Amino acid sequence: MTVTVRFAPSPTGLIHIGNSRTALFNWLFALNNRGRFVLRFDDTDVERSRQEYADHIQRDLHWLGVHPDVIVHQSARFPTYAAAVERLKAAGKLYACYETAEELELRRKVLLSRRLPPIYGREALKLSADERARLEREGKKPHWRFLLPNFDTDPYAPHRTEVHWDDLVRGRETVDLASVSDPVLVREDGSYLYTLPSVVDDIELGISHVIRGDDHVTNTGVQIALFEALGATPPGFGHHNLLTTTTGEGLSKRTGALSISSLREAGIEPMAVAALAVLIGTSENVSAIPSMEELARHFDLAATSRSASKFDPAELTVLNKTLLHHMPFAEAKERLGALGMVGEKAEAFWNTVRGNLDTFDDARRWWRVVTEGPQPAAELSTEDRDFVRDAYDFLPLEPWDRDTWKVWTERVKEESGRKGKALYLPLRLAITGLASGPELSDLLPILGREAVLGRRP
């Protein structure tokens, strides 16, 4: 069997870090099993679905390192769902219901007042053909419910009917089909709710494992029953814990909370996002992992906690810095080139400044320091300006290496009597314009004597 998984977002907003967790869990599971990854857009809600969001989602996944083998749009598959509906009707497993939302809510309140579970009582099954015809002549359109297999011969006498599966994350799970209402699969206007298209697509696309958030655990039993009603063997299921904000609130793609697009625009590295999205809430320590292949070796569905995990953006900042501080020049070279940082100094420059970067784009400023001068121009007191001018008289001759800074400052220390911050800070400000940054022992050889002399105040 070829392992085939799917990520099924609705293109109604930007995906956030929680959505990316599901996508990455599926992607890494496929990588570890040499499987296939299907990107399925659940866009049956034609009013709210937008192609621009679908495009955003594809770009965000590509940025994260997730590359679908197949892309499917549910909006192009309505005839397939209609055929499945007709099969279920013909088998007597889908029945027409005419109650309004108000009527159903009233029944629900009555049941609750009697301390009974608010489960639909299948009243519509009792309607005769003549009664259904009359209701439709009156302008009522039916919605269609799936008749759950939780009875022997009498659908009005449901009994405990357990559906079991061995969850890839949570272990043995059980749902009693008698504890839930027959789900509506088709609305009055003929549009489909999530369950039917999802199951039909999983069958037709050969999905072997459904890996998703644990907010879907309760409807898995119903879906397994629907798979079987359509003559298919259910896939394996795995339900991972959800991410929340630091205050415990759920993430929402409609508000753009922690969207992948916003994190990318903020300069966060994709592997910082991937490592935190995957490893948080597992038995693995969250650490900066530089490649998807290495992250796959750390990935274990069974190591995922059952409880929700709080996502702290501050952790992303730490991971981002760590990845940049250890990024080899070979990996950074193309990106540096795209920003105009090329030439014989590029490698030494990167190795010198990477330890001071919060984001990759911060390298631009240090490149300007190297090629243009202090950023911003140094602001020195009159006393410090005089000190720096005198210090330049002792600037060593070339060739320069890492010892040049030490040789220079030792001589300046002897001549001026200055030491510590009073010695080093004015020189750093004159050379870079900034009070902190890379080791000047590394930066001076990149600048060269002529460039440093040109910065004499």
TAGINOR-V988919 format. One record per pair of residues at least 12 apart in sequence whose ideal C-beta (glycine too) atoms are under 8 Angstrom apart, sorted by the first residue. I is the first residue (numbers start at 0). GAP is how many residues later the second one is. D is the distance in Angstrom with one decimal. If there is no record, write none. Layout:
# TAGINOR-V988919
i=[I,I]
gap=[GAP,GAP]
d=[D,D]
This chain:
# TAGINOR-V988919
i=[0,1,1,1,1,2,2,2,2,2,2,2,2,3,3,3,3,3,3,3,3,3,3,4,4,4,4,4,4,4,4,4,4,4,4,4,5,5,5,5,5,5,5,5,5,5,6,6,6,6,6,6,6,6,6,6,6,7,7,7,7,7,8,8,8,8,9,9,9,9,9,9,10,10,10,10,10,10,10,10,11,11,11,11,11,11,11,12,12,12,12,12,13,13,13,13,13,13,13,13,13,13,14,14,14,14,14,14,15,15,15,15,15,15,15,15,16,16,16,16,16,16,16,16,16,17,17,17,17,17,17,17,18,18,18,19,19,19,19,19,19,20,20,20,20,21,21,21,21,22,22,22,23,23,23,23,23,24,24,24,24,24,24,25,26,26,26,27,27,27,27,27,28,28,28,28,28,30,30,30,31,31,34,35,35,36,36,36,36,36,37,37,37,37,37,37,37,38,38,38,38,38,38,38,39,39,39,39,39,39,40,40,40,40,40,40,40,41,41,41,41,42,42,42,43,43,43,43,43,43,44,45,48,53,55,57,59,59,59,62,62,62,63,63,63,63,64,64,64,64,69,71,71,73,73,76,76,76,79,79,80,80,80,80,83,83,83,84,84,84,84,86,87,87,87,87,88,90,91,92,92,92,93,93,93,93,93,93,94,94,94,94,94,95,95,95,95,95,95,96,96,96,96,96,96,97,97,97,97,97,97,97,98,98,103,106,106,116,117,118,118,118,119,119,119,120,121,121,121,121,123,123,124,124,124,140,140,141,142,142,142,142,143,143,143,144,144,144,144,144,145,145,145,145,145,145,145,145,146,147,147,147,147,147,147,147,148,148,148,148,148,149,149,149,157,157,158,159,159,160,160,160,161,161,161,161,162,162,162,162,162,162,162,164,164,164,164,164,165,166,166,166,166,167,167,167,167,167,167,167,168,168,168,168,168,168,168,168,168,169,169,169,169,169,172,172,172,174,174,174,174,175,176,176,176,179,179,179,182,182,182,194,194,194,194,195,197,198,198,198,198,199,201,201,202,202,202,206,207,207,208,208,208,208,209,209,209,209,210,210,210,210,210,211,211,211,212,212,212,212,213,213,213,213,213,214,215,216,219,219,237,239,239,239,240,240,240,240,240,240,240,241,241,242,242,242,242,242,242,242,243,243,243,243,244,244,244,244,245,245,245,247,247,250,257,257,259,262,265,266,266,266,266,266,266,267,267,267,268,268,268,268,268,270,270,270,270,270,270,270,271,271,271,271,271,272,273,273,273,274,274,274,274,274,275,275,275,275,277,277,277,278,278,279,279,279,280,280,280,280,280,281,281,281,281,282,282,282,283,283,283,285,285,286,286,287,287,287,287,289,289,289,289,316,319,319,320,320,323,323,323,323,323,324,324,324,325,326,328,328,328,328,331,331,331,332,332,332,334,335,335,338,338,338,338,339,340,340,340,344,344,347,347,347,348,348,348,348,349,350,351,351,351,351,351,352,352,352,354,355,355,355,365,365,368,368,368,368,369,369,369,369,372,372,372,373,373,373,373,373,373,373,374,374,374,375,376,377,377,377,377,377,378,379,379,379,379,383,383,384,386,386,386,387,387,387,387,387,388,388,389,389,390,390,390,390,391,391,393,393,393,393,394,394,394,394,395,395,396,397,397,399,399,399,399,400,401,401,401,402,403,403,403,404,404,404,404,405,408,408,408,411,426,427,429,429,429,430,430,430,430,430]
gap=[207,33,34,204,206,26,27,30,31,32,33,205,206,26,31,32,33,34,201,202,203,204,205,21,22,24,25,30,31,32,33,202,203,204,205,206,20,31,32,33,34,195,196,199,201,204,15,16,19,20,30,31,32,33,54,59,61,32,33,34,190,204,14,32,33,48,31,32,33,35,38,39,30,32,38,39,40,42,43,46,33,36,37,38,41,241,242,40,239,240,241,243,39,42,43,46,239,242,245,246,247,248,41,42,45,238,244,245,235,236,237,240,241,242,243,244,226,234,241,243,246,256,259,260,294,195,224,225,232,233,240,293,232,234,241,40,44,240,253,254,257,219,222,256,257,189,190,191,218,38,41,43,40,42,250,253,254,186,213,215,253,274,276,185,38,39,265,250,264,267,268,271,180,182,209,270,272,261,262,265,264,267,173,33,34,29,30,31,32,33,30,31,32,33,34,167,169,18,19,22,29,31,32,33,31,32,33,34,161,165,13,16,30,31,32,33,34,32,152,155,156,30,31,32,30,31,34,147,148,153,146,29,26,19,205,13,200,201,204,197,201,207,196,206,209,210,205,206,209,227,135,129,133,123,127,120,123,124,120,124,111,115,116,119,112,116,146,59,100,101,111,143,58,97,141,142,55,138,55,53,54,136,50,51,52,53,91,92,29,30,49,50,52,28,31,36,46,47,48,27,45,46,47,48,87,26,29,34,37,42,43,44,24,25,16,13,14,62,63,60,61,62,25,61,62,35,25,33,34,60,18,21,22,30,31,47,48,46,41,43,44,45,40,41,42,36,37,38,39,40,36,37,39,49,76,79,80,83,35,13,29,32,34,35,74,77,12,28,76,79,80,26,27,28,19,20,19,16,18,15,16,17,12,13,14,15,12,13,14,57,58,61,62,55,59,69,71,72,70,50,70,71,72,41,43,68,69,70,133,134,45,69,70,71,72,132,133,135,137,44,47,68,69,136,44,47,64,43,45,46,47,45,44,45,48,38,41,42,12,36,39,24,27,28,31,30,25,24,27,28,31,30,25,33,24,27,29,28,27,28,26,27,28,29,25,26,27,28,26,27,28,29,90,26,27,28,26,27,28,29,25,26,27,28,92,27,23,22,17,19,63,41,61,64,40,63,64,65,66,67,68,66,67,34,37,38,65,66,67,68,64,65,66,67,12,13,65,66,64,65,66,60,62,60,53,55,13,53,93,53,91,92,93,94,95,48,52,91,50,51,54,55,91,17,18,19,20,21,24,52,16,44,47,48,51,43,15,18,21,12,13,14,20,44,35,39,40,43,17,20,21,16,19,29,31,35,23,24,26,27,28,18,21,22,23,17,20,22,14,16,19,29,33,32,35,31,34,35,38,33,36,37,41,41,38,39,36,37,30,33,34,35,36,29,30,32,28,27,17,18,21,22,18,22,28,13,14,17,25,14,27,22,24,25,28,27,22,23,26,25,101,94,97,98,17,18,21,97,13,91,86,87,90,91,94,13,84,85,83,80,81,82,71,72,63,64,65,68,73,76,77,81,60,81,82,55,56,57,58,59,60,81,57,58,59,57,56,51,52,55,77,79,50,46,49,50,77,42,45,72,29,31,39,38,39,42,68,69,67,68,25,26,17,21,25,36,61,64,14,17,18,21,13,54,57,58,12,53,52,50,51,44,45,48,49,44,39,40,43,38,37,40,41,34,35,36,39,35,14,15,18,15,13,12,25,26,27,12,13,16,21,24]
d=[6.0,6.1,6.3,7.4,7.1,7.2,6.2,4.0,7.3,3.0,7.2,5.2,6.4,7.8,5.8,4.6,7.9,6.5,6.9,5.2,5.4,4.9,7.6,4.1,7.8,5.7,5.2,6.4,7.4,5.8,7.0,6.8,7.3,5.3,7.6,6.0,6.8,7.4,4.0,7.3,5.0,7.8,7.3,6.9,5.4,7.4,6.2,4.4,5.2,7.7,7.2,7.5,5.7,7.2,7.7,7.7,7.9,4.4,7.5,5.1,6.9,8.0,7.9,6.7,6.8,5.6,7.4,4.7,6.6,6.8,7.8,6.7,5.3,5.4,4.9,5.8,7.2,3.9,4.0,6.3,6.9,4.6,5.8,7.0,6.3,7.3,7.1,6.1,7.8,3.7,4.5,7.4,6.8,5.8,7.8,7.6,5.5,5.6,4.0,7.0,5.3,7.8,7.7,5.4,5.7,5.8,6.8,5.6,4.8,7.4,5.4,7.6,5.8,4.8,5.0,6.7,6.2,6.7,4.6,7.0,7.3,6.7,7.7,5.5,5.8,7.5,6.2,4.3,7.9,4.3,7.8,7.5,7.9,6.4,7.8,7.4,6.1,5.6,6.6,7.6,5.1,7.0,6.0,4.5,6.8,7.0,5.8,6.1,7.2,6.1,7.3,5.6,6.9,6.8,5.7,5.6,5.2,5.2,7.7,5.8,7.0,7.7,6.9,5.0,7.8,4.6,7.8,6.8,7.6,6.6,4.9,4.2,6.6,6.0,8.0,7.5,6.8,7.2,7.6,4.7,5.4,6.7,7.4,4.5,6.9,7.1,7.5,5.4,5.4,7.9,6.5,6.7,4.6,7.7,6.4,5.6,7.0,7.9,7.2,7.0,3.8,7.1,4.8,7.2,7.9,4.6,7.9,6.8,6.1,7.4,5.4,7.7,7.6,7.0,4.8,6.4,7.6,5.5,6.9,7.2,7.1,5.8,5.6,4.6,5.1,6.3,7.9,6.5,5.3,5.8,7.7,6.3,7.0,7.6,6.2,7.5,4.0,6.2,7.3,7.1,5.8,5.4,6.9,5.1,6.5,5.7,6.0,7.5,6.6,4.6,7.2,6.8,6.8,5.1,6.8,7.1,7.9,7.0,6.1,6.8,5.6,6.0,5.3,5.7,6.6,4.8,6.3,7.2,7.4,6.2,7.2,6.9,7.0,7.8,6.4,7.4,7.8,7.1,7.1,6.4,5.1,5.1,5.1,7.1,5.9,7.0,6.6,7.7,6.2,5.7,6.8,5.8,5.9,6.5,7.7,6.2,3.6,7.7,6.0,3.9,5.9,5.5,7.1,5.4,7.6,6.4,7.5,7.5,4.8,4.9,8.0,5.5,7.4,7.0,7.5,7.9,7.4,6.9,7.9,7.4,6.9,5.0,7.3,3.9,5.8,7.6,7.8,5.6,6.2,6.6,8.0,7.3,7.7,5.9,7.6,4.4,7.4,6.8,5.2,6.3,5.4,5.0,6.9,5.6,4.0,7.9,4.1,6.6,5.5,7.0,5.7,5.4,5.2,7.7,7.4,7.7,6.2,7.3,5.8,7.7,4.8,7.2,5.3,7.8,6.9,5.9,6.7,6.9,5.8,7.8,7.4,8.0,4.0,4.5,7.7,4.5,6.0,5.4,5.2,6.5,4.3,5.6,5.3,7.3,5.8,7.7,5.0,7.8,6.1,7.9,4.0,5.2,6.5,6.7,6.6,7.3,7.6,5.4,7.6,7.8,5.7,5.9,5.8,7.0,6.9,6.2,6.9,3.1,4.8,6.9,7.6,4.7,5.5,5.4,7.9,5.2,6.6,5.0,7.9,7.3,7.4,7.9,5.8,6.4,6.7,7.2,7.9,6.8,6.5,2.8,7.7,7.6,5.9,7.3,6.3,7.7,7.3,6.4,5.9,7.7,5.5,7.0,6.7,6.2,6.5,7.3,7.3,5.6,4.8,5.8,6.9,7.2,7.6,6.1,6.9,6.3,4.5,5.2,5.4,6.6,5.6,4.5,7.4,6.6,5.2,7.2,5.1,7.3,7.8,4.4,7.9,6.9,7.2,7.6,6.3,7.5,6.7,6.3,7.8,5.1,4.1,6.4,5.8,6.4,7.5,6.4,6.2,5.0,5.6,7.5,5.4,8.0,7.1,5.0,5.1,6.0,5.4,6.2,6.2,5.5,5.9,5.0,7.6,7.6,7.0,7.2,7.0,5.5,7.5,4.5,5.2,7.3,5.5,6.8,7.0,7.7,7.0,6.6,5.3,7.2,5.2,7.8,6.8,7.6,6.8,6.8,6.9,7.0,7.4,7.5,7.5,3.0,6.4,5.3,7.8,5.5,5.3,7.4,7.8,5.3,5.0,6.9,7.1,7.5,6.3,5.9,6.9,7.4,7.4,5.9,6.8,5.5,4.0,4.4,5.7,6.8,7.7,6.8,6.1,6.8,6.2,4.5,6.2,5.9,7.4,5.8,5.8,5.9,6.1,7.7,6.1,8.0,6.7,4.9,6.5,7.7,6.3,4.8,7.6,7.5,3.1,7.2,4.7,5.1,6.6,7.8,4.3,7.7,5.4,7.4,6.2,6.6,7.5,7.7,8.0,4.7,3.8,4.8,7.4,6.1,7.2,7.4,8.0,7.0,6.9,6.7,7.1,5.9,5.7,4.6,7.8,7.5,6.3,5.7,4.9,7.3,8.0,6.1,7.6,4.7,4.9,6.3,5.4,7.4,7.6,7.1,7.7,7.9,6.4,6.3,6.9,7.8,7.1,6.0,7.5,7.6,6.7,7.9,4.9,6.9,5.5,7.8,7.3,5.3,7.3,6.8,6.1,5.7,7.3,7.7,4.8,7.3,4.2,5.7,6.3,4.3,7.7,5.1,6.9,7.7,5.5,5.4,7.1,7.1,5.1,6.9,7.4,7.8,7.6,6.0,6.2,7.9,7.6,7.3,6.2,7.4,7.1,6.9,5.7,2.9,7.6,6.3,7.2,4.9,6.9,5.0,6.0,4.4,5.0,5.2,7.8,6.5,7.3,5.9,6.2,6.9,6.1,4.1,7.7,4.9,6.2,6.8,5.8,5.2,6.3,4.7,7.2,5.5,6.3,6.1,7.4,7.0,7.7,4.5,7.1,6.3,6.7,4.6,6.4,4.6,5.6,6.5,6.1,6.6,6.6,6.7,5.7,7.8,7.2,7.2,5.0,5.8,4.5,7.0,6.6,5.8,4.7,6.5,6.9,7.4,7.3,5.3,6.6,7.8,4.8,4.1,5.3,6.5,6.3,6.8,7.1,7.6,7.5,6.3,5.7,7.4,5.8,7.4,7.8,7.3,6.3,5.6]
